[in-house]
Amino acid sequence: MAQFSINNDYNEWSSSTDAGERARLLQSPCVDTAPKTESEASPGGPDRGTTSTLGAIFIVVNACLGAGLLNFPAAFRTAGGVAAGISLQMSMLVFIISGLVILAYCSQASNEGTYQEVVWAVCGKLTGVLCEVAIAVYTFGTCIAFLIIIGDQQDKIIAVLAKEPEGTNSSLWYTDRKFTISLTAFLFILPLSIPREIGFQKYASFLSVLGTWYVTAIIIIKYIWPDNEMTPGDILTRPASWMSVFNAMPTICFGFQCHVSSVPVFNSMQRPELKTWGGVVTAAMVIALAVYLGTGICGFLTFGAAVDPDVLLSYPSTDMAVAVARAFIILSVLTSYPILHFCGRAVVEGLWLRYQGTPVEEDVGRERQRRVLQTLVWFLLTLLLALFIPDIGKVISVIGGLAACFIFIFPGLCLIQAKLSEMEEVKPASWWALVGYGVFLVTLGAFIFGQTTANAIFVNVLA
């Protein structure tokens, strides 16, 4: 490996004593890892991680799969049919996997253990701050999407329990959507979000993964053996325009985004080697691709152009098998919201302490007050926005653009900066190829993010 002169602006804005605390806060709850010293960076170091290769695959798949799969049938509709949707996902998967490998490469080079610390160390202070702000905004937007999903699924379940006709608005205050979302959020999500640690949440991950697979299985089964009352709309066979294909990209980015949690997973492995990691992420992404393709293709072919942004909303309320799927999704979201809030809160806390110039160890006394205040503000803002933004498609389109930043832009910038830092006088052809690939990733991510932002402004706001 060529010698590196990695950017060390990271220490200009913070004391190095809180780096370990941020790494601990932002690592995946399923991962037990810590920042490595020089002697521990090699695979034979004394304090190697404990995660096996199969375990790493499971964790990456778990981080990738989630409630985002509900929007994939609508993504096939947006892309213009099955052929366009499959082609788009297959082509994007190559760049998604390469981004995960680049992050592991830069993690080894910079000797940092979390996504934002790698960006800080490799790209410098400004890019590091932008990365942390993007993580905070992304987790905030995803929390809004989760609350909307809870409301969508509860509406269907309550309609069955209250024996209300399909598609009618309830006149009872205790079945009103805003009341049920608020009640669920205050009873379950808020208490789970306040604690300083979230280690107990790892026990719910198994149910979350099981629920995801169950939803996919139900959608496939309902396509093979459809109910009589389900009538599909027009089945698109080609995109309306080339731009419509790109409009499906934010949903795909939102579904496959596991890059932020991938760096701690890599550093927790027993043998954190690039070759092994390449196999891990390739296997994990192929599994995720199979789940998303099964959900997207079968959901789209079942309902055609009439499919809802949340595919479960297209099924009748009285279908008990789908009702179980809705319950699984609600359970998954109830446990995922506190984890995402935890990561966002940790980034906000780190930015605040760095701005104040106060190390974590010297500010423990007021940590609880800030944590409770940050949690309440975060919780109330996401709840209010979820109550007045009922369309999950609009939220996913926005946060999907941010997901493109984590998948393409920041890994691309890291690759460019890492190669520019190499101490080689004569640059081989491979050096120029890697720099060019980094530029391509940044350009692709900027295109997706710019297009999503433009749609959010001109379609969702000005319309």
Sequence and secondary structure as in RCSB ss.txt:
>XXXX:A:sequence
MAQFSINNDYNEWSSSTDAGERARLLQSPCVDTAPKTESEASPGGPDRGTTSTLGAIFIVVNACLGAGLLNFPAA
FRTAGGVAAGISLQMSMLVFIISGLVILAYCSQASNEGTYQEVVWAVCGKLTGVLCEVAIAVYTFGTCIAFLIII
GDQQDKIIAVLAKEPEGTNSSLWYTDRKFTISLTAFLFILPLSIPREIGFQKYASFLSVLGTWYVTAIIIIKYIW
PDNEMTPGDILTRPASWMSVFNAMPTICFGFQCHVSSVPVFNSMQRPELKTWGGVVTAAMVIALAVYLGTGICGF
LTFGAAVDPDVLLSYPSTDMAVAVARAFIILSVLTSYPILHFCGRAVVEGLWLRYQGTPVEEDVGRERQRRVLQT
LVWFLLTLLLALFIPDIGKVISVIGGLAACFIFIFPGLCLIQAKLSEMEEVKPASWWALVGYGVFLVTLGAFIFG
QTTANAIFVNVLA
>XXXX:A:secstr
        GGGGSS GGGHHHHHHHHS TT       GGGSSTT TT   B HHHHHHHHHHHH SGGGGGHHHH
HHHHTSHHHHHHHHHHHHHHHHHHHHHHHHHHHHHT  SHHHHHHHHH HHHHHHHHHHHHHHHHHHHHHHHHHH
HHHHHHHHHHHTT  TT     GGG HHHHHHHHIIIIIHHHHSSS  GGGGGGHHHHHHHHHHHHHHHHHHHHS
  TT        S SSHHHHHTTHHHHHHHH  HHHHHHHHHTBSS  HHHHHHHHHHHHHHHHHHHHHHHHHHH
HHHGGG  SSGGGGS TT HHHHHHHHHHHHHHHHHHHHHHHHHHHHHHHHHHHHHT  GGG  TTHHHHHHHHH
HHHHHHHHHHHHH   HHHHHHHHHHHHHIIIIIHHHHHHHHHHHT   SS  HHHHHHHHHHHHHHHHHHHHHH
HHHHHIIIIII  
